[in-house]
Amino acid sequence: MDQSSVTLERMRCFVRVVERVSLSAVARELGIGQSTVTRQLRELEAALGIRLISRTTRRLAVTDEGRRYYADCLEILRRVERAGEAVRDRSSAAEGRIRISCTAALGVLHVTRLVFAFQDRHPGIEIDLGLTDERIDLVREGVDLALRLGPLADSALRLRTLGQSGRLLVAAPGYLAARGRPRVPEDLAEHEGVRMTNVAGSDTLVLAGPDGARHAVAFGGRLRVDHGLAAREAFVAGRGIGPTHHWLVADHLAAGRLEQVLPEYRLSAVPLSLLIVPERAEIGRVRLLVDYLAASVATIPGIVTPRPGPAARLATTPLS
């Protein structure tokens, strides 16, 4: 084996190809040509004397040797990065890049301003903020942490619960003046509903009454959308009544463009969590951002955060 040709650069390139399963995607991510990615792989394979990836015109496939070498490369690269982070931490330099994924509407309306303020405090830190409602594979996409709403499936990632996102029913004053204001949940059957296509069970609303009684009512309507920002526009345009997160419409409620419907009845809150790649959790700049977000999410309308205490300090417990 030609050890001088087994460089960290080639190892990183190989790792990303395994995770993305696409030469062109890795080339775009690294800012190099696809031919350079191919050359890096060939030179690494030549130095090792083994085939790591089987390439055809249509697909890439990792060989058995490639899978074993991938695991070794991950450990080596993590050790190199941790060593670098330790040096930077000792010199109190908050710098480097953090990649974040966030639910789209929450990111646009609120998380962006938190990121701006964080960078003002730590000008040496670069942020790549990806906004998507898809549950992406953080490790495969090279993302450090993700802000997610809703229940989460078991995984090897670490979880930090940030709080609960309150929800309510809203509609435009003009719509309510024309169609009437519901007095009890059963009245919703006579109204147009704005529903989310990407929310399971959106054809039924479950509310808790003033006495704690549970009300499950059928919920229909001619308009369904797959994005929170579209629902927000639909409410203001008077397209109907619908459930929404408080943070999505707080400004419209304050300005009188929307009203709360059935305020004495409650919708269940939704958990807001941070998912963290375990190997990134102890990196100084990532810890800074995790702690900052945990302390700042209370400024988002409708987010109820846990009280400080021993439970709240269990910052990054495994999600399993």
Buried (B, 14 or more C-beta within 10 A) or exposed (E): EEEEEBBEEBBBBBBBBBBBBBBEBBBEBBEBEBEBBBBBBBBBBEBBEBEBBEBEEEEBEBBEBBEEBBEEBBEBBEEEBBEEBEEBBEEEEBEBEBBBBBBBBBBEBBBBEBBEEBBEEBEEBEBEBBBEBEBEEBBEBBBBBBBBBEEBEEBEBBBBBBBBBBBBBBBBEEBBEEBEBBEEBEBBEEBBBBBBEEEEEBEEBBBBBEEEEEBEBEBBBEBBBEBBEBBBEBBBEBBBBBBBBBBBBBEBBEEEBBBEBBEEBBBEBEBBBBBBBEBBBBBBBBBBBBEBBBEBBEEBBBBBBEEEEEEEEEBBEEBE
